Amino acid sequence: MQYKNIPSALHNYAHSFMSLMNYREGEYVVDVVSEVLRELPQYELHVSFIDGKLAPDRIYPAVLLASAADYSLRFAGHLASHNVDHTAVVEATLVLRGTGMGITSRVRAKDNRGQEYDVPVAA
């Protein structure tokens, strides 16, 4: 198990979530995220990779809910592919923010030692 691989694993997973690889039910999830961000306070959405929950609490499109749930289910396997024990990451939240120039994204996480991570992700 290598703690030093956590930032890279988080970056890669978040990048995948926001990429065109995240396609379901005829829609790119990144396009759905763009629409949702316009309606949220402070234009900010949080996606938990640990439990698949979205915040703030409201009704979201089914495609976004399904994607978040799927990414949550596959998170442990992704960490393992980076030689990271999935129990080492106790919090992992993708923070998406709509701006006038697009979407900024970063992952905020914490490991089981209390180390915090703030990993920027190019969208």
N, C-alpha and C positions, 0 to 999 in steps of 0.2 A: 504494500500500500504506500502510495507516494502523495503526500500532501501538496508537494510542489506542482502536481499536475492538475489540481483543482481549478485554478483560473482558466487554464486552457480548455478543460472539459466544459466549464460553464460557458465560455465564449462560443465554442463550437456548437453547443446545443441551442443557445439563444439565437445564434446566426441561422441555424437550420429552421427554427421556428419562424423567423422573419423572412425566410427565403422563398423562392418560387417552388422549392421542393415540398412545401407545406400546402398541398392542394387537395381539396376534398369537396365532394358533392358539386363539382363544376365551378368551384371558386378558389381563388388564391386567398389564403387566410390573411396575408398582409393587406390585401385590399379591404377585407372586412374590418381589420384593425383600424385602418385609416378612417373608415366611416364611423366606427364606434368612438374613436378618440374625439371627433368633432362634437359629440354630444356629452362628453364627460366633464365634470368639474376639473378645472386646471388642465384639461386635455391629457389626463394621465390614467393609464391602465396598468394594473399589477397582475401578473400571471405567475402563480406558484407552481414550480416544477415538482414540489414535494407532494402536494395533494390535488393539483389541478384546479384550484379555486381561482376565481377572478375577483378583483376588487377595483373600484368600489362595488358594493353589493347592489345589483340591479338585474334587469332582464337583458340577456345578451343573445345574439344570433346563435342558432343551434350549431352552425358550422364552427364557430369560435369555441363554444363550450366543448364540442367533440374533440377539437384539436388540442385544447388544454388538457382534457382528460387523457387523451392518447399520449401526449408528451409526458405527462405525469407517470403513466404506467411504464414507459420505456426509459425513464430517467436513470434508474438503478443500473440497467444494462449499459447505458451510455457511459456512466461513471466507471463501470468495470472495464469497458473497452479502453479507458485511459489509465488503467491501473490504480483506480481510486475505489476504496471500499464505500459502498453506498451509505453505510451507517455513519460515515465520517462527515457527510454534508447534512446538517440538521435544518438548514433554511436555505432556500434558493428561489429568489423571486426575480422575474424579468420585469423591469420597469420600462414601460413604453410611454413616450411623451410626444404629443403632436406639437409641431412648431410651424411657423410660417414657411419653413423650407423643407418640411417633410417630417420624418419620425426619428427621434433619438431613442436609443435603447441601451440599457445596461443591466447587468445582473448583480443583485445584492445578495450576498450569501454569508453563511456562518458555518464553521466546522465544529466538530465535537470538542475541540480544544478551546473554543471561544474566539478563534481567529476570524475576523470579518474580511470579506472580499467585496470590492466594488469594481466590476469588470465592464468597461465600455465595449459595446458591440456595434460594429458598422452595419447599418441597415441597408 
